[in-house]
Each structure stands twice: as structure tokens, then as C-alpha cells.
């Protein structure tokens, strides 16, 4: 099964905690603090693997986490940094934040490596907090938490031209005839399951990449069948070749087919209809009698200055040269830069829910502040000392907790309660 969409959870590593220790050596009775810094947590990094063409590696494993940084050590030794988590994806993969659907990164257009989540910084050891008045600090800074995010990976095929149409109109035969691709060709009444890419080489003109987008069906824009999985591949293309069965060998009306497919394209993304569209009336070798005027009917119904109809036969090769050179001419007048999606969501400013805090008013009017990060900081800070209390107060200010307390109307002398500790608030 072709896999071009996957939901996964990614988590960067936590920074290692700073260490609390003191120099203990013979003949050095009053050794100072020598606690080392914690190591940095590992990053989540996506890289393009040119040997991959599906996202199948992410179908059966959902969570990917980088390594945590190690805690600092005594003798001023720095904790080891956590190893990065490298995630390989095929070129053309778009990484989106799942809940909002906003683009984090587009692994195409030369973007071969992207750090999506950065690991947490390591905490400072107690050696950094020694002063003339506090020569033996008994606290260190905890490491910063890593970030966790659920993302959607979508593979959008990178091709200049998208070949669309209902199943069994001859797209695979056309692709095998005009490119180096070798798609499976048979009388499929449903649809090919994966896009096929091929390169068209034109004498005296620049070639282009063409993608056989699996056959669309009515209702595809609503996700019927594999509609969404296929429609997303058209978004990167610059020109569409819309192929129809001019001979009606399956009993279909080519005019109705074009309207039906365009309706699905518009329902999925109205901008798709703004792309230049070339109509390929295929199977002309099988057109006889009353059906011989089908090309004129198509031209009368659809042809404009920017939309042309070409009668072709993918089997015999008739009309293919004219069609391909016309498409090549369209591309020549267009920007040759690949279509790349701009970043809409920056995880570097994403705040983990686990790092959040709550401020509530207790029955006795005390302000109760809670949160995992606060609890962890209290465990590492000696708030009985003046230096430690000032350090904790700075933490509350940096996290925006003091500001929120003020917004909630706290007054001088009010009680703030945090995990068994009570403080009188004074500005």
C-alpha cells in the first residue's frame, strides 16, 4: 500500500539538571562548589532521503523521542549531551502541526535538513551561583524540558505536470509512452494506488517531470475512496493534463467527466482550477462513426486562450508530440522554482502544556500556584537561604507568574502557596 500520510508524536530531549557538589580534597578543608552543568537534550531533525518515496516507515510506529541530556557531575564535569533523533523522509514531505494544520517545514526545494524541535538546555551547576557572600550555594538550575508535538506528515509529489482523469482513461499508457516511467498497465476499473513519476525529454526544448495522479472518482474531495491522498499531489504541479476517454469505451461521456473532475478539484482547493489545464482526448484510434466529432464538441465546450484540447492516442502515439511541446511551452513561460510551502507554525515558540502552571484562589483567599516545572524548581532550590529565595523569585518573574498574580489582583501581604510552601507577597 502506498503511504503518503502519517501522524506521529515527536519529542526533543530534556536538558540535564545542573549538579550540586563541593570540592573535597585532602588539605583543602573548605573546597568551593564544583557542580557541573547538565547536558543539552537531543534535537528532532528531519532529513530528506532520496532513496525513499513513501512514508510507510511511520505507519506502525507513532512516537519518536530524542535522548535526554545527562546531569552535570562533580569536579565541574559537564553532563553528556543527548543524541539527536534523525527522522528520514522522502523529498516533498510537508510537516504540519496536527491540531492547527499549519506548516512547520516543507522538505523540498533544497531544504534537505530541518531541525523541527530543539532539545532543552542543560541546567547550570552550583559552581555558577557562588558569590562573595554565598560561597557554598546548595542549589543548581534544573535542565529545560524538551518539547513534545503531534505532527502530520504529508507527501506531496514534486512534479511540473499532473496527469489527472477518471480511472482507466489511459493515463498509465500515456506515461509509459512519453517518459522513462514503467507503471503497471492493465484494465483497472478502480484506480492505480500510487502516483507514478516520469521525465519527459523534448528535442530542442527543456524536459519536465510529469506525475500520473491516481484516477480520481466523484466524491474524492470529500475523502471518498483515497481522494484526499491523491488530490494533495496536484497542489505542487504547475500544469495539469486532463485526460478523457474520447471513444467512451467504458460508456462514459468525456464532457461530463471533465466537469466532474473539475468539480472535485475545486471542492478540494479552488486554487487548483487556476492552474493551466490541457485536455487530452485519448483513445482517438478507437473513435468511429458518430463519435468522430467528439473533439469538436470538447473544443466548443472547453477550449479558451489558456485551455487547449489535443486529440491523441497513447497506444499509437498520434498527437503526443504536439501535446508535449505545447505543455513544454507553457512551462517555459512560468517560474521554474519549485512550489514550496512557507512556514506557518514555529515550534521554537511553542510552550509545552506540561510546562504550564495554574493560578487559583483558595477558600482562605490565598493564591495557589501549581505546575510541574514549579514543583521541580522547588526541589532543586534552597529557598531557606536569601540567595536561593532570590533565585526562585527570578524564576517566577521569568516564567510570567508574578505578572499573572498581579493581573489576578494580588496585593501586598497576600499569601502565595506553592506545594507546601507559603510566601507573603510584597512588590
VOPAGU-716721 format. One record per residue: x, y, z of N, C-alpha, C, O, CB in turn. Coordinates in pm, whole numbers, plus 50000, padded with zeros to 5 digits. Atoms other than C-alpha are relative to their C-alpha. Glycine has a CB too. Layout:
# VOPAGU-716721
XYZXYZXYZXYZXYZ...
This chain:
# VOPAGU-716721
500854988050000500005000050000500885012550000501835013450077499045000150123499274987350004501295034649911499625008450121498445010750146499715007749869500274991949879501635055750226500545014049979501755015849963500654993650127499544986350021501765093250183499495009350109499485021550092499565005149864500524991949890500315104950515500224992350130499944980350137498495003449979499765006749872501255097550874499905010150113500315021650100501394993150001500074991849878500515111351221500984994250101500904982350134498545000650058499025004749903503375109051467500175010250112499845022050096501354997149932499684991349886504385123351806501525000950010502214990750012499374994550134498564998049990507855138351832500315007550128499555016250170500545007849877499614993549875509685148852148501505001950004502264992449986499534991750122498574997449985513025165552189500424996650142499584995550232500335014949967499505004449871515255156052480499985011050105500095022950074501394994949985499904990649889515175172352821501455003550026502344995250009499354994150128498664996249959518195191852929500344993650134499474992250220500135015250009499585005949873520205175753208500035010450111500285022150085501364993449985499994990749887519995191053554501435003950038502374996150023499304993750121498734995949945522835211253695500294992150128499354987650195500025015150027499615008649887524765193153971500415008650120500995019350106501164990649959499574993549876525285203054334501084991350065500804980150106498785002050097498915007249933528645192254475501065010150042501085021649997500624989049908498954991349948531635206354658501344992949993501444980750006499695004450145498655005450013535325201754617500424993350131500374999550238501015011249960499595007449882536575175154857501374993849974501474983249912498964989050038498655005050020540315170454856500795001350131500525009850216500715007749886499134999649883542925163555116500765013350001501215018249897501004988050001499314987149979544495195255255499215011949942499715023149939501394999549937500864988950046541625215655106498724999550084497714994150039499684999149843501135001649908539255219055403498755007349959497655003049994500395004550135501184992050038536945245055252499895001249848499875012249792500085014050064500114999850147536635234854887498705006449956497665004550020500104985749944501184993050049534205255554687499104991049918499394979249902500415011849919500935007850083531275244254470500664995749870501395003349807498735008149970499425004750127532245222754172498984991849921499344982849844501264991650026501045007150076528915210554036499985004449854499935016349824498625002450063499974997050143528965208053657498615002449941497594999750003500664988749927501264997150070526315218553405499424987349938500144978049905500235010749890500675011150067523745194653261500195000749850500425011449793498534999950035499865000550146523975183352901498725004449929497645003849986500364985949956501144995750081521695196452626499224987749953499804977349923500475008549877500845010750053518765174752521500134998949849500445008849782498555002250038499885002250144518785159552172498895006949921497785008749971499994985249969500984993650090517015176751880499234989549921499674978049909500715009749903500745008050099514355162251649500325006149863499975017549836498434999850028499544995050129515805165451298499414991649887499524979349888501555000049994500495006850120514125156850968501005002149887501485013249866498585005249959499124998950116516325149350667499364992949881498594983449898501404994250031500525006150122515495140750308500874988249961502094989449950499935010349884499335012050050516405105550199499534997749857498374994349833499704987450091500395001050142516455104249820499644985849959499084983749851501135005149913500365013950031516045066549833498604996450045498134985350018500984990650064501365002749951512605069349996498975006349907499215016949849499825005450143501094994150079509355075049809498634998450066497615001850007499974993849863501255000949923506715067350076500305003250146501455004150187499344985849986499894997849855506055074350443499664987350077499234987950193499085011550044500405012849939505495037450517500754997050129500254989550212500214988749902499245002549877508205037750787499285005350123499615001550236501375006449990500694993749888505815058251002498584994850020497795000750093499975015049981501355005449989502735036650968499804991950128498694991450181499694991349879500155009249887503455013151259500705004750126500584998450231500514986549962499374994249881505505034551496499575014450010499685022049914501564998849995500614986849989503955066051634500845010250076500745022150049498684998950064499304990349917506305081451888501504999249979502094988449975499674997750147498574999150023509865093351831500575010550095500155022150094500325003749850499464991049898511925108652111501515000449992502174990249974499554995750140498564998449992515435122752125500464997050142499654996350234500435014549957499455003749870517735114152412500115012250093500375023450048501384993549983499854989349902517785134652732501475002850027502324994050014499294996350132498644996749958520915153052837500294994250138499384992450219500205015350000499645005649869522825138853131500175011150103500475022650070501294991849989499794990549892523015155753469501485003450010502354995249980499484994250134498614996149979526155175353543500654991450107499964984350181500095014850038499295008549903528825158853755500895008650088501075020650066500844989349927499094992849912531185168254031501315003049927501534998249815500264991950129498734995650058534605183253962499785008049871500585007349778500894987849972500314991150113532995207653717499814992749867499974998549760501105010249985500185007850123532295179753469498625002549940497605001850009500194984950027501234997350075529665187853205499304986849967499954977249926500315007949869500765011950037526895162353153500024998049849500145007749773498565001150049499975003050144526835144952815498725004849933497635003249988500204984849976501184995850078524505159752551499234987849951499824977449921500425008949881500825010950053521595138052442500154998749850500405008649781498545002250036499895002350144521705122252097498755005149928497635003749978500224984949970501114995350082519565137751827499224988149944499774977349926500505008949885500825009950070516685118151675499875004349854499305014849824498584998550067500034996950143517085117351295498844992549936498774980249942501354996349932501155005950068513875111251101500145002249849500185013649803498665006050053499834999150145514255103550730498654999849931497774991849964500884988449949501254998950076511505113450489500325001849853501415006549820499135011750053499784997550143511125114250109499895014849967499205022350036499014992149917500104986150043511595147049927498555003249964497854995249902500945002649878501384996150026508325165949906499104998450122497915001550116499454991949887500795001749878507195157850261499755013550068500695021250089500714990350098500374987949928505335186050433499674996150144498864987250168498785007349932500215002849858505435186150815499065010750055499355022650048501364999850079501004990649948502365201850978499704997350147499774985950193498714999049918500505001549864501245208251334498594994349989497745000049921500025013650079501225007650024498375183751366498735007850032497815008149951500024987550080501244993649956495815204251558499605011749912498425013249878500155004850143500324988150079496045236151352500114997649849499525004949770500925011450039499785002450142497145220951020500995009549938501145009849815498715000849927499054990250053499785248250986501344993449968501764983950034500205011550100498755005850049503025241250801501175003650093501395015350124500295004849856498774998049922506155236651014501195000449906502065009049919500174988950106498875000650094508525227050732499574992649875498734983749880501234993250065500215006650129508475216850367501354994549956502285002149925499395009949892498725006450034511195191750287500154998849849500134987849793500114986050066499824999650145511655202349927500675013249964500915021550051498644998449924499394987550044513215229949719501385002450058501765013850084499125011550036498654998749946516695222949851500074999150151501164998850207500595012949957500015001449854515605220150215500184985250034499214977750042498665005650063499685014149979517355187250290500104996350148500104984550183501294996649931499855002849857517695190750668499315011050080499545022950056501514999050039500764990249922515415207650921499924995650146499454984750176498585001849941500185002349856515635209651300498595004850035498315016850030501115007350086501394996549973511965208651397499785003150148499095012850181499084988749957500094997449856512225206251777501405000150059502174990750040499114989350070498704999149936515245217751972499944994150140498954995650212500485014650005499935005849867516345199352284500125010850107500555022050080501174990450009499924990549889516155215952622501445003050040502314994450029499244994650119498674996349953519155234852755500314993150131499424990450212500125015350016499585005849873521165219353033500005010450110500245022250084501384993749988500014990849887520875234653378501415003050048502334995150027499174994350115498694996049949523765253153540500284993450134499394992250218500085015350014499605005949873525695236253819500175010750107500175022650078501304992249983499944990349891526085252254161501275008449998501355018550069499894992850132498794991850010529565264954070499705014149948500445023549977501024993249908500324987050061527845293453880499365009850100499265021750071499074998049882500774991649909526005306654186500775004250125500205009650220498754992750040499174995749887528915312654422500285015049989500615020149882501324992050005499694985749993529365348754530500855002550124501134993350201498695008750002499184996749883531425366954788499254997550130499844994150232500465014549994500805002049879528565364155035499364986250007498904982050114498935010750009500565013550003527325329754928501024990949932500964988749811498604999649926498895007750057530385307854883499704985149987500474977749925501235001850084500345014350008528625274254919498534998249963497754993150043500304993050134501395001450043525385275254719499594985449992500304977149934499785006849864500455013949997523385243554772498864997749900497984989349922499544996250141501035001950102521255246554465500635001349861501685007649845498855010250017499584999250141521655242754088498735001749917497624999949966500814987149956501154997550085519425250353796499584987249928500434980149874500325011149897500445012050073517275222453652500095002149850500065013449801498564996350039499974999150146517505214353283498645004049945497615001750007500444986749939501264995850063514915228553049499334987949935499994979549875500255011249893500755011050060512195204852939500105000449847500195011149787498525000650044500095000750145512185192752581498575003349957497715005850041500424986149948501344996950051509165199152358499394987649937500094979749873500055011649899500725011250061506545174152251498915005549909498215015049945499404990650109500934994850100504385178851946499474988549915500224979449879500685010649910500575009750093502005158051738499945006549862499385017349846498564995350046499904994150134502625163851370499394990749896499274978649916501465003049965500525007350116501125153251040501035000949889501455011849851498625005749954499095000450114503475142350763499174997349875498404987849870501114989150020500705001850127502115146350412501015000349886501785009849874498915010949980499135000350117503975136150099499245005649881498225000249839500504985549971500604993850119503125158949808501024998749887502085005049890499615015150025499075002950110504745146649488500455012949931499655021949905499344990749898499444988350068507055171849323500074997149851500894989049807501415003550056500015002050145506285173448951499545013049935498785020649993499084988149958500424988050073505875200748691498584998649948497815008349945500965002849883501285002550065502835184648533499274988650070499864978250099500204996749850500825010549942500005164948689499044994449895498385001949823499215005350121500865006850097498125139348479498774994950075498884985850157500764988249928501205003649925494515136648601498924994749906498974996449785499475012250078501105005550077491365119148492499404988150073499974983350171500454995949859500655011649938488975091048579500844987549976501684987149886498584998249943499265012550022490335055648615499754994349861498684995849803499604989750106500105007550126491015035948301499825008649876499255004049777498864990450009500074991750120491245065448061501314999649920501415005749814499665014550037498755001650075494795056147957501175007850054502165009649983499785003949860498914991749946496995077048187501304992150013502374997149977499605005650136498795008049982499425048848269500644996849866501874997049853499684987150075499475002750134499775040047900500685012549944501765011649885498884995449905499434987250046500405076847818501355002450067502325006050001499035011750031498774997449927503045079948091501124990749954502264995149937499774998350151498975009550044504875048547980500495003249858501624999949822499464985650005499664996950140504855061247620500905012449990501795012949906498735002249918499294987250017506235096247680501145002150099501895011850086499025011350014498954998349900508565091047978500764986950020500524977049952499415004850134499235011949965511015066548128499354992050111499944982550162501405003950040500695007149893508465055248385499484986649950499244984749830498845008550056500515013250035507255019448394498834996450091498954987450175501124989450011501165003049914503815019648554499364986749961499524981849849498965011249991500745012250031501704988348580498805003949914498055013049947499544992650132501084996650094499274988748290499054988249988499454977149951500575003849860501025010450012496054968948298498655006849999498565019150012500114989450117501354994550006492304973448276499455001550141498544994250182499084991249914500464997749863491884986948629498705008049997498655019049942501085007350083501264992549995488294996948691499925008750125499005016750139498814990449997500014991549881489155012649024501075010749983500795021349929500244991650130498954989950019492465030849034501364994450036501474985550121499715012450083498645002949958496215027549047500165005650141499585016050173501065006149900499944996049860497205030449413501075010150033501065015850142500204988150082498954990549966500255052549389500365008649879500265004049765501254992650052499604991350111501445082349182501264994549933502144989150000500255014450051498815004050075503965074148910500655012549940499975020949882499654989749889499264988650053506665099048812500834996049880501364984949875500905006150108499165002450116508435101648479500545013149946499955023749968499224992549892499374988150059510715125948296499775000049850500094990349781501535000450033500224998250143509715138747952501205007449940501515018549983498665007849972498894993650070512695146647727499525004849863498984997149784501204990249985500434994250127511995170247436501215004849922502065011949976499015011750024498904995450085514405175847146499925015149982498885020449941499964992949862499934985650021515485212247137499235008150102499055020250085499495003349867500764992749898513505221147448500264993450136500704981950144498475000149967499795005349865513705216747823498974989250031497804990349994499925011250105500915010649959512225184947962499255003950126499465014850181500764987050021500754997349877509865182848257499594986850065499624976250003498755008649970500435011749923508645159048525498484999550000497815009550027500565000350146501445001750005505155145148491499604989150100500294979050113499524996349856500495009649901503165126848759498624995149959497715003049934499965006350142501305006150024500345102648688499294999550135499544990650216500134985649935500764999849875497975112048970498954989049992498164988849897499355014150026500955011150007495925080749051498605004749968498185015550009499994992350130501324996350050492475080948895499065005150105498844998650208499394988449932500944994049907490025103849068498604994649975498274990149865500025015349989501395004250012486425094749135499135011050058499625019650132499754986550073500914990149944483365115549215499894998150151499724987050199498604999149933500005000749854483365124049585501404999650058501574998750179499244987950045498615000749951487165123749604500335011350094501075009450191500965000249883499704988449915487255158549756499444998450140499865005250233499455012749936500585002649869485145145150042500684988250066500254983550172498504997549990499255011149941487645117450105499504986449959499984976350011499985001150147500505013050045485675090149927501134992849925501884998849849498745001749908498885007550057488005062549819501295004850064501395005450187500065001649846498754994449952491525076349850500165014349950501265018949919501214991449955500034986850062490515110949730501015009950053501805015449977498695005650016499094990049943492425133149972501454996049979502305004549952499735001950149498635004650017495535111549946500535003249861501725005649844500094985050027499564997650137495615117149570499955014749962500835019849893499144992049904500154986050038494375152649540501155008750049501515018449983498695005450054498944991449947497165166549758501235000149909502025009549914500394995350139498835000350088499725156049496499905010149886500915013849826500184986049942500184990550110498235180149242500425014050043500695022549958498535000049954499774986449952498945210249463501355005649957501475017749938499915000250150498674995250037502635212249367500165001849849501075008949805501054990550051499834999450145502125208348992499675013949947498915021350008499124989549931500224986950061502165238848763499014999549884498345009349854501325005849952500915002050113500195224848470499314986650019499914977050068500775000749862500725012849994497515197948455499634995449860499105003149780498745001250087500525006450122496905174448165498784992050043498894982350118501094990849929501265006549963493275163948195499644990149889499264994049779498865010450022500215010250104492835130948012498594994150009498104990950117501054988850012501335006250006489465117547898500004989249893500834989249802498905010749970500195010850097488335086847706499055005249891497835004849905499424987050067500824994150107487175102947382499124989749931498084993149876500895006849897500765010650068485945069447249498844995050086497974987950037500924988349965501085004649912483705063447551499954985050012498864979350020498685005149951499965014649996484855027147569499394994250128499004982650132501424995249986500595004649874483585024947927498575005050015497965003650121500855004650120501364994849995480285041147839499895013450069498805017550109499134990350068499994987149931481335074547992499965011349898500405009849784501255001450090500064988150083480685109047849501195008850035501285013350149498645007850020498814992249968484015128247823499705014250048500435019550132500895000749880500374986549956482295162147863499594999750146500035008050226498865005849912500445001249860480605151048185501174996850091501245001550205498924989250014498835003849920483875135948306500855012350036501325013650150500864989849924499194988049975485725169148271499355008750105500015013750196500225008049870500714992049899483045187848465500084993550137500245000250239498535001949959499995007249871483015160948733501365001250068501435003750189499644985249978498664999149941486795161048784500315014250045500855016350153501074995249899499774986049961486985199048786499215003850126499665012050206499635009449885500804997649880484245199349047500724994850124500725001250229498614993449987499255005749888486335176749269501245008450032501565010650149500414985649970498824991649979489435198349218499625012950071500315017250163500675003249866500434987349940487525230049307499574998050144499845006450230498855006149920500475002649864485945214149615501174997850095501115001750212499074987950003498835002549915489335203249745500805012750023501185015750136500904989449937499244987549990491145235849670499695008449875500185005149767501544997250013500394991950116489665262949442501185005149918501035007549798499185011750045498844995050072493185274549350500504990249894501234994049803501125003150098499565009950098493715242149158499485003349860500135000449760499554985950041500584996750131491425254748881500685012149936500435015149820498505002650013499264988850057493705284948837501224995449922501825003149847500425009650110498845005250074496455262448703499634997849854498494994149824500514986750064500275003050142496765259448323499594985349985500184976450046501255003149913500515013650017494835228848208499934996649851499355004049771498604998450065500005004850139495355209447885499154987349995499354978150074501464997249947500885011750010492685184747777500544990549893500734994449777498545004249966499505010350093493975152647618498864990349971498474982350056501244992450060501085009150041491215134647426500634987149951501034986249835499095006549888499275012450028492675099547436499124989649930497904991049921500564994150130500635011650067491825067247252499335004049869498304998449831498964993450094500574995850129491185085346922500084988949896499344988949798500725012449949499895011350094492285053446745498764991050007498534982949917501264991850030501195008349985489065037646875498715007849973497615002950000499954994050139501184991850028486725065946767499514997549858500264998949761500335015150020500585002750132484395057046482498615006249991497985009350092499934984749974501384996050028481175069046324499585012750070500235023150057499084989150038500604988249940479045092846530500905006650103500745018450135498694996350064499144994549896481775097246789501165008249944501925014150021500554989050086498854993450060484245112446541500035015050021501075021350004500034997249854500034985649977483105147746623500185003550147499935014950186498695005749949499864997749856483865143946997501035010950030500875018450126500394987050070498974989949976486985165846970499425013949979499685023050058501214997949907500634987150024484975194446818499045003750114498935015350152499265000049866500914997549887482415190347097500795004850122500375014150191499214987150034499164996149885485175192547360500575014049980500635021950075501154989950019499454986750026486705222947193498955010850016499225021550070500595000649859501084990249989483385240747173499635002450146499265013550184498774995449921500424999249860482705233447540501085005950092500775013150186499624986350049498964996849902486115239347700501155008749949501815015350029500574987550051498774993650047488745254747472499925015350013498925021549977500274996249854499854985549987489895290247550501435003649963502184995149915499655005050146498634995950031493065310447503501024992950089502174991150050500145015250016499075006349906494595292947804499694985250023500364978750102499975007350133500335014249987492965258647772499814994149861498904998149788498724998050088500035006050133493595237147465499584985350007499804978650108501375001349932500405014150013492185203647352500874993449894501004998649783498484998649964499145007350093494515178347187499474985849983499364978450081501484999850049500385014050024493275146247022501274991449996502224994749924499194998649866498805008549995495765118347099499614985350004498454981750025500875003550122500145014349977496245081047106501274995550073502354995250015499794992049865498845004449922498515068747384500554986849948501734983849966499634998750148499575013050053498645034747214500835001649873501914995949862498794991049972499304998450127499675045846864501035011350002501945011649919499005002649890499074988749993501495077646969499535012249924500205022549925501334996049949500504988850080499375100146747499675012050089498985010650190498764995849919500324987649931499225136446867500815002750126500695013450186498575000050035499254998349875501615131247160501045011149990501245018850084500674986950039498934990150017504405153047018499445014150011500035022650079500704998149865500604986649994502125183146969499585003750143499795014950189498775000849906500454997649862500675179547318501195003350090501155013050166499234987750054498864998249910504075176447491500735013149974501155019850069500974988449985499314987350030505655206047309499165012050045499715022250086500305001049850500864989249952502635227547395500155001550152500275012750203498534997349963499834999749854502955218147764501385005550035501525013450128499814985950061498654994949976506705224447748500085015049982500805021950054500984993249908500034985650024506005259147607499345007550115499785018350153499265003049870500644993849884503645266747894500975001150117501065011550183498764992050042499075000249887506265256748150501155009849979501665015550075500544985850020498874991150031508955277147973499695014350040500605021950076500344999349851500404986349966506985308848042499605001550146499105012050188498855004349911500364999549859506435300248408501254999850086502324995950040499084988150038498895000349904508645303948712500454985650018499644976850047499585006450137499525013849990510875273248721500344995950143500774984650166501224998249913499755003649859511275274549101498914990550047497744992350014500045012750090501015009449949509545245549275499045006850095499395016750160500674988250070501004994749908506385252449469500314994850140500244982850166498554996049955499625003649863507425252749836499085007350097498845019350081501505003550029500924994149902505085258850129500795007450108501765002250162499114989150064499344991749899506115286750367499644995150140498574989450163499615014749982500255003849862506425280550739498875008650059498865020850044501305001450084501124993049937503235289450928499994998050152499305005250225498684995049941499995003449858504005274251268501444998050044502164989849987499144987150029498625000949951507245278751462500024993050135499624998950235500645014250010500005007349873507745251951728500915006350105500765003450223500434985849976499074994249902510535272551890499285009250099499805012150206501105007849927500764991749906507845294552046498834992250059497964997650127499485012849930501055008649949505625265052128500274997050146501384992850180499894986949917499845002749856505075261252505499294987050033498104985450008499425011750086500575012949964504535226152631498905001550105499015009450198501094990750051501074999949902501315220052817500554995650137500115000450241498834990949956499435004949875503395201353075500785010950074501005009850194500914988149973499234989549937505365233253141499105011450050499595021150108501045005549903500904989249961502285254353207499764999650152500204990450220498654998949924500294999149858501075264653550498585005250018497995010749925501035009150073501344995149971497795273053715500065009350122500875007450212499014988250026500134990949887496865301353949498544999850044497665003749968500485014749963501365001049949493805295554167499895007550133500895009950201499594985250018500254993349872492235313454463499394989950096498324984350068499065012549982500495009649901491785291354771498885006250083498635018250078501144995350090501114995249917488885293655017500465010350103499695019150143499344988350071499494990449901491125312355261500605012449934501305020149999501054993350089499564988350078491895338354986501474999449959501965008849897499775012550079498615001450044495455325454934500054996949851499134990849796500734988850081499795003150142496785323654578500804987049992501924986150042500755011849926499365013150013497655287554494500574998649859499834999049761498994988350031499315001450129500225283354215500594986049991501334981750079501125010849984499515013650017500965248654082500414997549855499965004349763498944989850043499525003850132502715232653788501244991450014502034993750106500295012549912498845009149988505315205153726501345007150006502235003150081500004990449885498724993150004508085229753649500285007250132501425007950177500045009949883499864993149872507435249353970500404989950107501294992450189498695007250039499695010449902507475217354173501444995449987502134993250087499054988049984498625004450023510745206854013500995010650048502005007250109500224997049852499104989449959512355240654074500105000850153501195002950206499545013449944499994999849853511355239854443500864988750055501494990250160498574999050054499215011349955513015205954473501495002249986502284995550052499614987849926498584997650025516315219954348500505013150062501685016450052500255000249850499604986849950516335253454523499895000650152498874996650209499125011049936500014998149855517245260654883499415013850031500135023750041501444998550060500664987149981514685287754947500145005150143499685016050176498544999049963499774995349863515695289355312501115010450004501195018450097500364988250093498934990050006518745309555208499535012149921498685010949834501284994049937500384987650069518455345355090500324998949851499525002949766500745012150062499605001350140520355337454770499054990649924498644993449811501444994949989500905009650063518165307354696498625005849977498005003349874499894987450083501324994050014514975327054756499985010249885499025010949809499575006750131499914990450110516125354754521500054992849865499484997449767501235009150017499905008050123516975328254261498614994949959498264995349841500974988150020501355005050028513465313354291499085011349957498235009649870499434992850122500824988350036511895347854274500275004249855499355008049783500285011850097499664996850139513765354453950499344990249905498864994149798501534999849980500675010350082512405321753811498525003349982497995002449872500154986050066501424996550008508835332553895499775011949908498775012449836499455003150139500134988350086509395365553718500194996149854499435000449767501025010850041499715004050138510895349553406498884991749939498634992549819501314992149995501095008450050508015325053378498685007649984497705002249934499794988250093501214992050013505465353253393498994997750112497865002550105499354997149870500935003349892503955340153717499695012350085498545014650123500574988850088500244988049920504425372353912499075009649927498215015949989501335007050031500864991050079502815391953629498554995250005497635003350016500505000849854501365005149997499805368953627499365002050137498175005050147499984985149962500544997549866499425371754004499525014550014498485017150073501064996950107500394985949995499335409553966498735002449921497875010349961501135008849947501204998650081496745406553691498784994350070497654998650047500184993249864501105006149925494665384853923499655008050125498765004150201500354985850039500364991049892494665413154177500694997850132500185002150236498584999350022499305002449874497215401954435500475013250060500885022349988501194990649978499604987949928498025428154699501124996750098501324985250136498795006350074498945001949901500925433354936499434993450126498404997650179500675013650035500445007149881500615409255228499164987849971498944979650061499245009150088500765012050035498525383455038500924987750003502124988849981499345001549860499255012449988499605347155079500034992749865499014991449797499394990850109499815008350120501025326854787500434986250048501404984950122501075006249901499745013749954501005289054838500474991549882499834991149777498744993850064499445008650104503165265154635500524987150062501574987150127501125007349922499535013249958503435228254720500534999850144501664995650168501074995249905499625000549859503525232155098500785011950048501015013350168500794987950024499284987849962505445264955093499035011949994498215012949903501235002449906500824988050001503765297855183500905012450005501875013050080499004999950119499234987550006505055332555100499055011750011497935011349960500835000949869500754987450000503805367255179500465008449882501665010849864500195007750134499654992450120503665387654860500235014750033499385021150096498904998749895499704985749993505335421954858500685004149870501654997949827500905003450124499464995850129506055440654538501305007550017501905011949919498995008649924
